[in-house]
Amino acid sequence: MFKETLRLALGNLGRAKLRYFLTTCGIMIGTGAIVSMISYAVGMQSEISGTISASGLLNTIYVLPRSNPMARMGHGATAPSPSSSDSAEVLLTDGMVERIRALDGVSDAFPALTFPAIVSRDSVNEFAFVAGMPVSAKDAMEKRLEAGETFSTERDSTLLASASLARKLGVNPDSLGSGLPVTLTIATLGDETSAPVFSFGSRMAVRKRSFRFYLRGLLKEAFVSPLGRADAYIPLEMTKAIAPLTPLTTRDPRDILRNLSRGSGSYPGLEVHVSDMRDTPKVSEEIRSMGFVAMSVSDQLDRVRSTFIVLSAFLGAIGGAALLVGCLGIMNVMLMSVLERTREIGIMKSTGARRKDVLTLFVTEAAFVGLAGGLLGIVLGWVVAEVTNHVMFTFVVREEVPFRRLYEIPPWLAAGAVALAIGVSIIAGLYPARRAAGLDPAVALRYE
């Protein structure tokens, strides 16, 4: 009986090819809209998750004092206590660094030092934030290395530049060789005898100071962490020698006054690496119990995933509006079909067809329309996503970043789209099917 129902349903669809083809196109457009929109949300989530996972940042914890402005913004960490004050807070000193490094599960811990500088190569000058990285974190840096090599000693004069900074400096990855000479220029505090660039009153003169480095490695991208942006890296010991010379080692001017009042010996933040990503929550809690704010990339990744789930639902709802229009088309076509086949339905029922049989026949026809529209919608969604991706990189992004496919159509999305198309088509066809099944055979046979 089931095979006979399928044969009759396909035969009925074939008798009105154009009508059902146009109806199928409505379902195809709605399904394609859903697939193309959600595929970009899924693709962007995979791109972010993959980049973070490949860089080893899931094993990283960022530690900040409670007075740090980034700590006050939350970022999934424990908020500062209302009773805390700058005078009573625990400082990130060398002794505290050693204490955190000794925690179970911690493989390395080092201060996060960043300073602004002008990076010069030939006649090109670019502003950048330069950060320090110890040789002990060489493995983490190599995961982000795109070309060249990292530094091997703490007194190495090697500089690693982000891909964006390298492009601004006109660096060709193939021309790194033994290193390209670059100059770091910073603003330092001088005295009344200094030749100032500008001054804050008579006792705070600011002058320039330059340092020679060699660009030997390019990183995949500039990284923005809770500790700030880093466009370039030099060995940590070299950073410790340079950073205290400039008063502008922070992005919050209020921290300049805090640092002057505290004196030297404390750091604005720490970067902690754990041996196993599963130890991140435990280590974070131990650090928070010491009086600091601990933030991990894995926490932020969970927030990103939640955000993309909401975004996918929102984009899917927009595409669903187009699918709803297609469903109304199915309902309209099926109602017309019931009217045109009223005598045929009467003959079927008078020759023994049950109400259930007629209902199943019309529902099957609607399901076939949904199946065809869903399959074609996946193809349409892929075409739209591919074209949009190429247009974006050709006319918008251009050569700023290498070409990548920012969309992804996983099996669950394709299967879900087809199932949704079939489901809504069946729902749309239920009313016409019930109307056909409820026809009185005698009345249907007299219908003209």
DRENZA-13678 format. One line per field, with one value per residue (C-alpha): x, y, z. Coordinates in steps of 0.1 Angstrom, whole numbers, plus 2048, in hexadecimal, padded with zeros to 3 digits. Example, Ala and Ser with C-alpha at 12.3 -4.5 7.8 and 13.67 -1.06 7.14 Angstrom:
% residues 2
px = 87B:889
py = 7D3:7F5
pz = 84E:847
This chain:
% residues 448
px = 800:81D:82D:80C:808:82B:823:803:813:82F:816:801:81F:82A:808:80E:833:836:81F:831:853:84B:83F:85F:873:862:86D:88F:894:889:89F:8BC:8B9:8BA:8D8:8EC:8E6:8EC:90B:91C:915:922:940:94A:946:95C:976:979:979:993:9A9:9A9:9AE:9CB:9DC:9DC:9C9:9B0:9CC:9D1:9C5:9C8:9CD:9C5:9C4:9A1:9A7:9AE:993:991:98A:96D:95D:957:960:952:969:961:958:96D:960:94F:965:985:99C:9BD:9CF:9C3:9C5:9DE:9F9:A07:A2B:A48:A41:A1D:A27:A3C:A1F:A07:A21:A23:9FE:9F4:9ED:A00:A1B:A26:A1D:A2D:A25:A12:A26:A1C:A28:A1F:A3A:A40:A4D:A62:A70:A81:A6B:A4B:A3F:A22:A14:A12:A0E:A2C:A29:A43:A42:A5A:A6E:A5B:A3C:A4D:A36:A17:A27:A31:A0C:A05:A24:A1D:A40:A63:A6E:A69:A83:A9A:AA8:A9B:AB5:AAD:AA7:A8C:A6A:A4B:A31:A0D:A01:9F0:A0E:A25:A0F:A10:A36:A37:A46:A47:A46:A5F:A78:A7D:A9D:AB4:A9E:A93:AA0:A84:A85:A6F:A6A:A5B:A53:A67:A67:A85:A90:A94:AB5:AA5:A9C:A76:A5E:A43:A40:A27:A32:A56:A5F:A51:A62:A5B:A75:A79:A8F:A95:A9E:AAA:A99:A98:A76:A7A:A57:A34:A15:9F4:9E1:9E1:9D3:9BC:9BA:9AB:9CE:9CD:9D7:9FA:A06:A2A:A3E:A61:A72:A64:A85:A8A:A66:A6E:A8C:A78:A55:A5E:A6E:A4C:A30:A16:A18:9F2:9D3:9C2:9D3:9C7:9DF:9FC:9F4:9EE:A0F:A21:A11:A19:A3C:A4D:A4B:A27:A18:9F7:9EF:9FB:9F8:9F5:9F7:9E9:9F5:9D2:9B4:99E:9B2:9A9:98A:99C:9BB:9A5:993:9B3:9C0:99F:9A3:9C4:9B1:9B5:99E:9A4:996:99B:996:981:968:966:963:944:935:93D:92C:90D:90D:90F:8F2:8DC:8E9:8E1:8BE:8B9:8C5:8B1:892:898:89C:87D:868:871:869:847:83F:847:830:814:81B:818:7F7:7E9:7F4:7E6:7C5:7C3:7CC:7B0:797:7A4:7A4:783:773:793:791:76C:775:791:77A:75D:774:780:79B:799:79B:7BE:7C9:7BF:7CE:7EF:7F0:7EE:806:81F:81C:824:841:850:84E:860:87A:882:882:899:8B3:8B3:8B4:8D5:8E4:8D7:8E4:907:907:8FC:916:932:92A:927:947:95A:94A:953:978:97A:96A:969:986:99C:9C0:9BE:9BB:9C0:9A1:98D:96B:958:939:934:917:91B:906:8EF:8E6:8DF:8CA:8B8:8B0:8A1:88D:880:876:863:853:845:839:826:817:80D:7FE:7EA:7CC:7C7:7CC:7B2:79A:79F:79B:77B:769:749:74C:729:72E:751:745:72B:745:74B
py = 800:818:812:819:839:844:83C:850:86D:870:86C:888:89F:897:8A2:8C6:8C9:8EE:8F6:8DE:8E9:90D:902:8EE:90D:91F:904:904:92A:928:90A:91A:93A:926:911:92E:944:929:91C:93D:93D:919:921:940:92C:910:92A:93A:919:90A:928:929:903:903:920:90D:92A:912:909:92E:941:967:975:999:9AE:9B7:9DC:9D5:9E4:9C4:9B1:9C9:9C0:99D:986:969:96D:974:999:9AF:9B2:9D4:9D8:9D3:9F1:9F7:9FA:9D9:9C4:9A8:9B1:99B:99B:983:96F:96B:960:944:93B:937:925:90B:902:8DF:8DE:8FE:8F9:91D:940:961:986:997:9B6:9CB:9ED:A03:A0A:A16:9F9:A05:9F3:A07:A26:A15:A1E:A0C:A0E:9ED:9DE:9C8:9AC:996:970:959:93E:924:92D:925:907:91E:938:91E:913:937:93A:93F:944:947:93D:948:955:93B:94F:96A:982:97B:999:987:998:985:999:992:98D:9AF:9C2:9B0:9BA:9DF:9DD:9CE:9AD:990:96F:960:97B:976:963:96A:987:9A9:9C6:9DB:9F6:9FA:A1E:A26:A45:A46:A5D:A74:A90:AB5:AB0:A99:AA4:A9F:A97:AA7:AAB:AAA:AC8:AD0:AAF:A95:A97:A7C:A71:A56:A37:A1C:9F7:9E1:9BF:9A6:99B:975:967:96F:965:95B:978:993:986:999:98A:998:9A6:9BB:9B9:9AD:9B6:9A9:995:997:982:988:993:9AC:9B9:9BD:9D3:9E9:9EB:9FE:A19:A25:A32:A26:A01:9FF:A09:A19:A3A:A35:A17:A2F:A3F:A1E:A11:A30:A2D:A08:A0A:9EF:9CA:9C3:9B9:9C3:99F:97B:960:93D:91D:8FC:8DA:8CD:8E1:8CE:8DD:901:904:8F7:90D:92B:926:923:944:955:94A:95D:97E:981:97F:961:95F:943:941:921:936:94F:933:926:949:94B:92A:935:955:942:92B:94A:959:938:938:95C:956:936:949:962:946:935:953:94A:926:930:941:920:90D:925:91D:8F7:8FD:911:8F8:8DA:8EB:8F1:8CD:8C2:8D6:8C9:8A5:8A5:88B:876:876:86C:84F:844:844:833:817:80F:82A:833:856:84D:843:864:878:864:86A:890:892:87D:895:8B2:89E:899:8BE:8C5:8AA:8B8:8DC:8D3:8C1:8DD:8F6:8E7:8EB:90F:917:90A:91F:93E:939:932:950:967:95A:962:984:98D:984:993:9B5:9BA:9A9:9A7:99F:9A8:984:963:954:93D:92D:93C:927:902:8EB:8CD:8AE:8B7:8D8:8C7:8AC:8C4:8DB:8BE:8B2:8D5:8D9:8B8:8BF:8E1:8D4:8B8:8D1:8E8:8CB:8BD:8D5:8CE:8A9:8A8:8BB:8A2:885:893:896:883:86A:871:897:893:87E:898:8B4:8C6
pz = 800:809:7E7:7D5:7E9:7DE:7BA:7BA:7CC:7B2:796:7A3:7A7:783:776:781:77D:77A:797:7AF:7A2:7AB:7CD:7D2:7CA:7E6:7FE:7EE:7F4:818:81F:80D:821:842:837:829:848:862:84F:855:87A:87C:866:87B:89B:88D:881:8A3:8B6:89E:8A0:8C5:8C8:8AF:8C2:8E3:8F4:904:91D:926:945:947:96A:973:993:99E:996:971:95B:947:967:96F:94E:959:93C:94E:96C:990:994:9AC:9CF:9D6:9F5:9E2:9DD:9CB:9EC:9F9:9DA:9D4:9BB:9A0:9AB:9A2:9C1:9B8:995:9A4:9BB:99E:98A:9A6:9A5:99A:975:96C:953:951:95E:953:955:939:92F:911:906:8E8:8CE:8AB:896:879:85B:840:83C:84A:86D:87E:8A1:8B3:8D6:8DD:8F7:909:906:919:907:91C:908:8E7:8DF:8E2:8CB:8B1:8AE:8A2:88D:868:85B:869:88C:8B0:8C8:8D9:8F7:90F:902:8DE:8C8:8B4:8AE:8A4:891:88B:867:866:873:85B:83D:849:84B:828:833:81B:82F:817:81D:842:83E:85D:867:85B:870:881:89B:8B9:8C4:8E6:8FA:91A:939:93A:951:94C:939:91F:8FD:900:8E4:8FB:920:93D:950:959:96A:951:92F:916:8FC:8E3:8E7:8CC:8CD:8B1:8AA:88E:880:87D:880:875:88A:87B:88A:8A4:8C4:8DB:8FE:91F:925:905:8E1:8D6:8B3:8B9:8D1:8DF:8FA:91D:92C:911:918:93D:934:91C:92B:94B:936:928:93E:925:92B:930:91C:93B:945:969:96C:966:988:998:98D:999:9BB:9BF:9B2:99D:9A2:999:977:966:95E:95B:941:94F:93B:948:93D:937:92B:944:961:956:96D:98B:987:980:9A1:9B4:9A5:9AD:9D1:9D2:9CC:9A6:988:972:94F:936:911:916:92A:90E:8F4:906:904:8DF:8D9:8EC:8D8:8B7:8C2:8C7:8A6:893:8A2:897:874:871:87B:85F:846:855:849:825:82D:83A:819:808:820:817:7F3:7FA:80C:7EF:7D4:7E8:7ED:7C7:7C2:7D8:7C5:7A3:7AF:7C1:7A9:7AB:7D1:7CF:7B8:7CF:7EE:7DC:7D1:7F5:7FD:822:830:83D:81A:80A:827:823:7FD:800:81E:809:7EC:804:813:7F0:7E9:80A:804:7E1:7EE:80B:7F6:7DD:7F9:806:7E4:7E2:805:7FC:7DC:7EE:80A:7F1:7DB:7FA:808:7E7:7E3:807:802:7DF:7E5:80A:81C:7FD:806:82B:835:821:812:828:826:843:83F:848:840:858:853:870:85F:83D:84D:863:846:832:850:857:832:833:854:84C:82A:83B:853:837:824:841:83D:818:81F:83A:824:808:820:82E:80C:809:7EC:7DE:7DE:7D0:7B2:7A9:7AB:789
